[in-house]
Amino acid sequence: MAFPPTSAPLARALSERDYQEPTPVQSAVLEPAAIDRDLLVSAQTGSGKTVAYGLAMATTLLGESERMERAGDPMALIVAPTRELALQVHRELTWLYAQTGARVVSCVGGMDPGAERRNLHGGAHIVVGTPGRLRDHLERGVLRLGGLRAVVLDEADEMLDLGFREDLEFILDAMPDDRRTLLFSATLPKDIVSLAGRYQKNAHRIAVGGGERGHADIEYRAIRVSPRAAELTVVNVLRFIEAPSAIVFCNTREAVRHLLAILLERGFAAVALSGELSQNERNHALQALRDGRARVCVATDVAARGIDLPNLGLVIHAELPHDPEVLQHRSGRTGRAGRKGISVLLVPPMRRRRAELLLGAARVNASWSGPPSADDIRKLDQQRMLQNPLLTEPAGEEDLAMARALLAERSPEDIAAALVRVYRSQLPAPEEVFDPGPERSVRDRDRERVPAAAGPRTVGAPTAAPRSRIARSVWFRLNVGRQKNADPRWLLPMICRQGMITKADIGAIRIFDRETRFEIDEQVVEAFQAAVARVERGDVRIERVPEGEVRAAVAASAPSMPGQVRRKERPARVNRAVA
């Protein structure tokens, strides 16, 4: 479908940018019923709405002309909730209106207000800004809105959520009554409808179909991760899914700093975006992503509001978002303007239920799997190397001459091995991670419980901590017992942390005088041993109990007089599957 008729210079700009067909929201604002009217538009982030309202304003600003008149007081004002979004809109409108001679000026918090004042004094056709900075320029008399013909409120729901209602009303009250008001919002809660009713006249309502069900161009994946292995899984996901650029979301600034350090240490070209950075630092980080010097951005939700990165093919939720709206906002950084994207949620077993609720509330379906393994990534590396331009592009005479010289001195196998080493040296090494498996429900665990053998408590017998039973298990021990105040309250978290497992994977715990023995579900034993082996040796050491020793211990603890158990003393619990 071709673009509907629009201003000739804007049509040429679209053609130069290879815009071949409009998105639904761009088509809707150019329909005859929407021309020269106030618009109330509900459309998700990433639907192409910046170009949409740029096109919608064209007839109001240009009429039948192809060039703007000499710049003076602004003819159009775009208000956006964040600096990043305002600067992004400034860039979009600059190229869209380039052939009209339009002067587009930005006014955002964190930038030099003196430079902005000079730009406004020099005249502007379109001004883009954030509510606080625009109000400041209005109160100082620098920004004059008497000649305004159109105003756009972009992501109006976010502006109200961020507490800008008073600033918005101040700005809108300063405008002439005969201007057009175009209000764009992802959702239309009561506050937005109330704002529209107060400041719009006979607005034409546009609701882009499917806006409430997430993005059709985004593939959602949920990856099971073991506790404390989320950062390593991020490494493997970035290696497994080769997107031109990716963004990884964390919930706190501290988590951003920690994950950024891990990625940089492993050789990723990564930058950070968080609220503690200055605007200048943010601008440098975003520019590095746009010009290809960085491939990965680690960010908090607040810092990433409204940013649009080129070729962003992958979003990773290193920590689960707090609500479905945040999930959609994060994921909406990719899959924009008709391009495909992937959104990956990293889900520890104990958070699976929460992840399922988030996905259900957001009305999106996700495919579940374990994390990409190191072997999976190595196999992909082999395939990608064979498709690398170094091997697929035809060689020049100089290349062939050097190749012949190398073949005269080295075998083909030696040369190929050197090429492989060079290729691998440019890639971060994959991490050894494992699939913890889906968390079992309480009902499933009850089915797997095995009755415990009861016997009388004797002097020196182990203290048994009550734990849910597992069908098949392997016994381990650690070198801490009653003499060192061993207690399940701190032993359980420590075992889970060192072995990268969950409490559901641990069966009986038997505390002796000098050591503690515990069961591990047979399904996770291999991964548990591998995780424990990587832990730096300290005061507490975990090792597997030999099978013969387990059988001897179980036999020794069998009661000689069944049924004689003191009422106030808990009997030792033994897993019969082991015996």
C-alpha positions in Angstrom: 0.0 0.0 0.0 1.5 3.4 -1.1 1.4 6.5 1.1 -1.8 8.6 0.8 -1.3 12.0 -0.9 0.8 14.3 1.3 3.0 17.4 0.9 5.4 17.0 -2.0 8.6 17.8 -0.1 7.6 15.4 2.6 6.8 12.7 0.1 10.3 13.1 -1.4 11.9 12.8 2.0 10.0 9.6 2.7 11.1 8.2 -0.6 14.7 9.0 0.1 14.4 7.2 3.4 12.9 4.1 1.6 9.5 4.5 3.3 7.5 2.4 0.8 4.2 1.9 2.6 2.6 3.7 5.7 2.0 2.1 9.0 -1.7 2.0 10.2 -1.4 5.1 12.2 0.3 7.0 9.4 -2.6 6.0 7.0 -5.2 7.0 9.6 -4.0 10.6 10.1 -4.0 11.2 6.3 -7.6 10.1 5.7 -10.0 12.8 4.6 -11.9 12.7 7.9 -8.7 13.6 9.8 -7.5 16.6 7.6 -7.3 19.9 9.5 -9.0 18.5 12.6 -7.9 17.9 16.2 -6.8 14.3 16.6 -7.1 12.0 19.6 -4.9 9.0 18.7 -4.2 5.8 20.7 -1.2 4.0 19.3 1.6 2.0 20.8 5.2 3.1 20.9 7.0 2.0 17.8 4.0 2.3 15.5 5.5 5.2 13.5 3.6 8.0 15.2 6.4 10.6 15.0 6.2 10.5 11.2 2.4 10.3 11.5 2.0 13.6 13.2 4.7 15.1 11.1 2.6 14.3 8.0 -0.6 15.3 9.8 0.8 18.8 10.5 2.0 19.4 6.9 -1.2 20.9 5.4 -1.6 23.1 8.5 2.0 24.4 8.3 2.6 24.5 4.6 -0.8 24.7 2.9 -0.1 24.4 -0.9 3.4 25.7 -0.6 6.6 23.6 -0.7 8.8 25.9 1.3 8.4 27.5 4.7 8.4 31.2 5.1 11.2 33.0 7.0 11.4 31.6 10.5 10.0 33.6 13.4 7.8 32.6 16.2 7.1 28.8 16.1 4.2 27.5 14.0 4.2 24.1 15.7 5.1 22.8 19.1 5.7 19.1 20.1 5.7 18.3 23.8 7.4 15.0 24.8 7.8 13.4 28.3 11.6 12.8 28.2 14.7 14.3 26.9 15.6 11.2 24.9 12.2 11.1 23.2 12.2 14.9 22.5 15.7 14.7 20.9 14.6 11.7 18.9 11.5 13.6 17.6 13.8 16.5 16.7 15.9 14.2 14.6 12.9 12.7 12.8 11.2 16.0 12.0 14.5 17.5 10.9 14.9 15.0 8.0 11.1 14.8 7.3 10.9 18.6 6.8 14.4 19.1 5.4 13.2 20.0 1.9 10.7 22.6 3.2 13.5 24.7 4.7 12.0 24.3 8.2 14.0 25.2 11.2 13.5 22.7 14.0 14.7 23.7 17.5 14.8 21.5 20.6 14.3 22.7 24.2 14.9 20.0 26.8 16.1 19.7 30.3 19.7 18.9 30.9 20.9 20.9 27.8 22.3 24.4 27.7 19.4 26.8 28.2 21.5 29.7 26.9 22.0 28.0 23.5 18.3 27.2 23.4 17.4 30.9 24.0 19.7 32.0 21.2 18.1 29.4 18.8 14.6 30.7 19.7 15.6 34.3 19.2 16.9 33.3 15.7 13.5 32.0 14.8 12.0 28.5 14.5 9.2 26.9 12.6 8.9 23.8 14.8 9.9 23.6 18.5 10.3 20.2 20.3 10.7 20.1 24.0 10.0 18.7 27.4 7.2 20.2 29.6 9.5 21.7 32.3 12.0 23.4 30.0 9.2 24.7 27.7 7.4 26.3 30.6 10.6 27.9 31.8 11.2 29.5 28.4 7.5 30.6 28.3 7.8 32.3 31.8 10.9 34.1 30.7 9.3 35.4 27.6 11.8 33.6 25.3 9.2 31.2 23.8 6.3 33.0 22.2 3.3 31.0 21.1 1.0 33.7 19.5 1.6 32.4 16.0 1.1 28.7 16.8 -0.9 26.7 14.4 -0.5 23.2 15.8 0.5 21.5 19.0 1.3 17.8 19.5 1.3 16.0 22.9 3.4 12.9 22.3 3.0 10.0 24.8 0.5 12.1 26.8 -0.2 9.2 29.2 3.5 9.1 30.2 3.6 12.8 30.8 0.7 12.6 33.2 2.3 9.6 34.9 5.5 11.6 35.4 3.6 14.4 37.0 3.7 17.0 34.2 -0.1 17.8 34.2 0.4 21.3 35.7 3.1 22.2 33.2 1.1 20.9 30.3 -2.0 22.9 31.3 0.2 26.0 31.7 1.6 25.5 28.2 -1.8 24.8 26.6 -3.4 27.8 28.2 -0.7 30.0 26.7 -1.7 29.0 23.1 -4.1 30.6 20.7 -7.6 29.0 20.6 -7.6 28.4 16.9 -4.6 26.0 16.8 -4.9 22.3 16.1 -4.3 19.9 19.0 -3.0 16.5 18.2 -2.9 14.2 21.2 -1.0 10.8 20.9 -1.1 8.3 23.7 -0.5 4.5 24.1 -3.6 4.3 26.3 -6.6 6.5 27.0 -7.3 6.5 30.7 -9.8 9.0 32.3 -7.1 11.7 32.8 -6.2 11.7 29.1 -9.9 11.8 28.0 -10.5 14.7 30.5 -7.4 16.6 29.1 -8.6 16.0 25.5 -12.1 17.2 26.4 -10.8 20.4 27.9 -8.3 21.4 25.2 -9.6 19.8 22.0 -12.5 20.8 19.7 -14.5 18.1 17.9 -11.5 15.8 17.9 -11.3 12.9 15.4 -10.7 9.7 17.3 -8.2 7.2 15.9 -7.5 3.9 17.6 -4.9 1.8 15.9 -6.0 -1.9 15.8 -4.1 -4.3 18.0 -2.5 -1.6 20.1 -3.5 -3.1 23.3 -2.2 -6.6 22.5 1.5 -5.8 22.3 3.5 -5.7 19.1 2.8 -8.2 16.3 6.4 -7.9 15.1 8.0 -9.0 18.4 8.8 -12.6 19.2 8.6 -13.2 22.9 10.9 -15.9 24.5 11.0 -16.9 28.2 14.3 -18.5 29.2 14.6 -20.5 32.5 17.7 -19.5 34.4 19.2 -20.8 37.6 19.6 -18.5 40.6 22.7 -16.2 40.3 23.2 -17.2 36.7 21.2 -14.5 35.1 24.2 -12.4 34.1 25.9 -15.4 32.5 22.7 -16.1 30.6 22.7 -12.6 29.3 26.1 -13.2 27.8 25.0 -16.4 26.1 21.7 -14.8 24.8 23.7 -11.9 23.3 26.0 -14.4 21.7 23.3 -16.7 20.5 21.0 -14.0 19.0 23.2 -11.9 16.8 21.2 -8.6 16.7 22.9 -5.5 15.2 22.1 -3.8 18.6 20.5 -4.9 21.8 19.2 -3.4 25.0 19.3 -5.2 28.4 16.9 -3.9 31.1 17.6 -4.0 34.8 15.5 -2.7 37.7 18.1 -0.7 39.5 21.1 1.5 38.8 23.3 -0.9 40.9 22.2 -3.8 38.7 23.1 -1.8 35.6 26.6 -1.0 36.8 27.2 -4.7 37.8 26.0 -6.1 34.5 27.8 -3.5 32.4 31.1 -4.5 34.2 30.5 -8.1 33.4 29.8 -7.4 29.7 32.8 -5.1 29.3 35.0 -7.7 31.0 34.0 -10.3 28.5 34.7 -8.1 25.5 31.2 -6.7 24.5 31.0 -3.2 23.2 28.5 -2.0 25.7 27.3 1.3 27.2 24.9 2.1 30.1 21.9 4.4 30.5 20.7 5.1 34.0 19.3 8.0 36.0 22.7 8.7 37.7 24.3 9.7 34.3 24.4 13.3 33.1 22.6 14.3 29.9 26.0 14.6 28.2 26.9 11.1 29.2 23.6 9.8 28.0 24.0 11.5 24.7 27.5 10.0 24.2 26.1 6.5 25.0 23.2 6.8 22.6 25.5 8.2 19.8 27.9 5.2 20.3 24.9 2.9 19.7 23.7 4.8 16.7 27.1 4.9 14.9 27.9 1.3 15.7 30.8 1.8 18.2 28.6 0.0 20.8 26.3 -2.9 20.3 24.7 -3.4 23.7 22.9 -0.9 26.0 22.3 -1.8 29.7 19.6 0.4 31.0 17.0 1.1 33.7 13.3 1.7 32.7 13.5 5.5 33.5 16.6 6.1 31.4 15.3 4.2 28.4 11.9 5.9 28.1 11.2 7.0 24.6 14.6 6.1 23.1 14.6 4.7 19.6 17.8 2.9 18.6 18.5 2.0 14.9 18.4 -1.7 14.1 17.5 -2.7 17.7 16.7 -6.4 17.2 16.9 -7.7 20.7 15.5 -6.7 24.1 16.6 -8.7 27.2 14.7 -8.4 30.5 17.6 -9.4 32.9 15.1 -8.8 35.7 11.4 -9.2 35.4 9.5 -5.9 35.0 7.1 -4.8 37.7 3.9 -4.7 35.6 2.7 -5.6 32.1 2.8 -2.0 30.9 6.5 -1.9 31.7 7.0 -5.2 29.9 5.3 -3.8 26.7 7.2 -0.5 27.0 10.6 -2.3 27.3 9.8 -4.8 24.5 8.5 -1.9 22.3 12.0 -0.6 21.9 12.3 -3.3 19.2 9.9 -4.5 16.5 9.4 -0.9 15.3 8.1 0.4 12.0 7.6 -3.0 10.5 10.9 -4.5 11.5 11.1 -7.8 13.4 12.4 -8.0 17.0 12.9 -10.5 19.8 12.1 -9.9 23.5 13.7 -12.3 26.0 12.6 -12.7 29.6 15.1 -14.4 32.0 13.0 -16.3 34.5 14.3 -18.1 37.6 12.1 -21.1 38.5 10.6 -19.5 41.6 9.5 -16.5 39.4 7.8 -18.5 36.7 4.3 -17.9 38.0 4.9 -14.2 38.1 6.3 -14.2 34.5 3.3 -16.1 33.3 1.0 -13.6 34.9 2.9 -10.7 33.3 2.7 -12.3 29.9 -0.9 -13.0 30.3 -1.8 -9.5 31.4 0.2 -8.1 28.4 -1.7 -10.5 26.1 1.4 -12.0 24.6 2.6 -15.5 24.1 6.1 -16.6 24.8 8.0 -19.8 23.9 9.7 -21.3 27.0 13.2 -22.9 26.9 16.4 -23.3 28.8 19.3 -20.9 28.2 21.5 -21.3 25.1 24.4 -23.6 26.0 28.1 -23.0 25.2 27.9 -25.9 22.7 24.9 -24.4 21.0 26.8 -21.1 20.5 29.9 -22.8 19.2 27.9 -24.7 16.6 26.4 -21.4 15.5 29.8 -19.8 15.4 30.9 -22.4 13.0 27.9 -21.8 10.7 28.4 -18.0 10.9 32.1 -18.2 10.1 31.3 -20.1 6.9 29.0 -17.3 5.9 31.4 -14.5 6.9 32.2 -12.1 4.1 35.9 -13.0 4.6 35.1 -16.4 3.1 32.2 -15.5 0.8 33.4 -12.4 -1.0 35.7 -12.9 -4.1 39.4 -12.4 -3.4 41.4 -9.7 -5.1 44.8 -10.3 -6.8 46.7 -9.0 -3.8 44.8 -11.4 -1.5 45.4 -14.3 -3.8 49.1 -13.6 -4.0 49.4 -13.5 -0.2 47.4 -16.7 0.0 49.8 -18.5 -2.4 52.8 -17.3 -0.3 51.1 -18.6 2.9 50.4 -22.0 1.2 54.1 -22.3 0.2 55.1 -22.0 3.9 52.2 -23.5 5.8 49.7 -26.4 5.3 46.1 -25.6 4.5 45.1 -26.9 7.9 47.5 -24.6 9.7 46.1 -21.6 7.8 42.5 -22.6 8.4 43.2 -23.0 12.1 44.8 -19.6 12.3 41.7 -18.1 10.6 39.5 -19.8 13.2 41.7 -18.4 16.0 41.4 -14.9 14.6 37.6 -15.2 14.2 37.1 -16.5 17.7 39.4 -13.9 19.2 36.9 -11.2 18.2 34.0 -13.0 20.0 33.2 -13.1 23.7 33.5 -16.6 25.0 30.2 -18.4 25.8 29.5 -19.2 29.4 28.7 -22.7 30.9 25.1 -22.4 32.0 22.4 -25.0 32.6 18.7 -25.3 32.4 17.2 -25.5 35.9 14.0 -26.9 34.5 10.5 -25.6 35.2 9.5 -25.2 38.9 7.4 -28.0 40.1 3.9 -27.1 41.4 3.0 -28.0 45.0 0.7 -30.8 43.7 3.6 -32.3 41.7 5.9 -32.2 44.7 3.2 -34.0 46.9 3.0 -36.8 44.3 6.8 -37.2 44.5 7.0 -37.4 48.2 8.3 -40.7 49.7 7.3 -41.7 53.3 10.1 -41.3 55.8 11.3 -44.2 57.9 10.8 -43.6 61.6 13.1 -44.7 64.3 14.0 -43.7 67.9 16.3 -40.8 68.5 19.6 -41.8 70.1 22.6 -39.9 71.4 24.7 -38.6 68.5 21.9 -39.2 66.0 21.4 -36.5 63.4 18.9 -33.7 63.7 16.6 -33.8 60.7 15.2 -30.7 59.1 11.6 -31.1 57.7 11.9 -30.9 53.9 9.6 -31.9 51.1 10.6 -35.3 49.6 12.0 -36.0 46.2 11.7 -39.3 44.4 15.3 -39.9 43.3 18.2 -38.2 45.0 21.9 -38.1 45.6 23.5 -37.3 49.0 26.0 -34.6 49.6 27.7 -33.3 52.7 29.3 -30.1 54.0 31.9 -29.7 56.7 29.6 -27.9 59.2 27.6 -29.5 62.0 26.0 -28.9 65.3 29.3 -27.9 66.9 29.4 -24.9 64.5 25.8 -24.0 65.0 24.6 -25.5 61.7 21.0 -24.4 61.1 18.8 -25.0 58.0 17.8 -21.3 58.0 21.3 -20.3 56.8 22.3 -23.7 55.3 19.5 -23.8 52.7 20.2 -20.4 51.1 24.0 -21.1 51.1 23.5 -24.5 49.4 21.2 -22.9 46.8 23.6 -20.0 46.2 26.7 -22.1 45.8 25.0 -24.8 43.7 22.8 -22.5 41.7 19.6 -24.5 42.5 16.3 -23.8 44.3 14.9 -25.0 47.6 12.6 -27.4 45.7 15.7 -29.3 44.5 16.8 -30.1 48.1 15.4 -33.1 50.0 16.2 -34.2 53.6 18.8 -32.3 55.6 20.5 -34.3 58.4 22.7 -32.3 60.8 25.4 -34.3 62.7 28.0 -33.1 65.2 30.7 -32.4 62.7 29.0 -32.4 59.3 25.6 -31.9 57.6 24.3 -34.2 54.9 21.6 -33.3 52.4 19.8 -34.7 49.4 19.9 -33.2 45.9 17.3 -34.0 43.3 19.0 -36.4 40.8 17.8 -34.3 37.9 20.0 -31.4 38.9 23.0 -33.2 40.4 25.3 -32.8 37.4 24.7 -29.0 37.2 24.9 -28.8 41.0 28.3 -30.4 41.1 29.6 -28.2 38.3 28.4 -25.1 40.1 29.9 -26.1 43.4 33.3 -26.9 41.7 33.5 -23.3 40.4 33.0 -21.8 43.9 36.3 -20.5 45.4 37.2 -22.8 48.3 36.4 -21.3 51.7 35.6 -22.4 55.2 32.5 -24.3 54.0 33.1 -27.2 51.5 30.5 -29.3 49.8 31.3 -32.8 48.4 29.3 -35.8 47.2 28.9 -38.7 49.7 30.1 -42.0 48.2 27.3 -44.5 47.5 28.7 -47.2 49.9 28.9 -44.7 52.7 25.3 -43.7 52.2 24.1 -47.3 52.4 26.1 -47.9 55.6 24.8 -44.8 57.3 21.2 -45.7 56.4 21.7 -49.3 57.7 23.2 -48.0 60.9 20.3 -45.6 61.6 17.6 -48.3 61.2 15.6 -48.7 64.4 16.0 -51.9 66.5 12.7 -51.5 68.2 10.2 -50.0 65.8 7.6 -47.6 67.1 9.5 -46.5 70.3 9.8 -42.7 69.6 9.8 -40.0 72.2 6.9 -37.7 71.7 9.0 -34.5 71.9 11.8 -35.6 69.7 11.6 -35.7 65.9 12.7 -39.0 64.3 15.5 -39.0 61.7 14.0 -39.0 58.2 15.6 -41.3 55.7 14.8 -41.3 51.9 14.0 -44.9 51.1 14.9 -44.2 47.4 18.5 -43.8 48.6 18.4 -46.9 50.8 
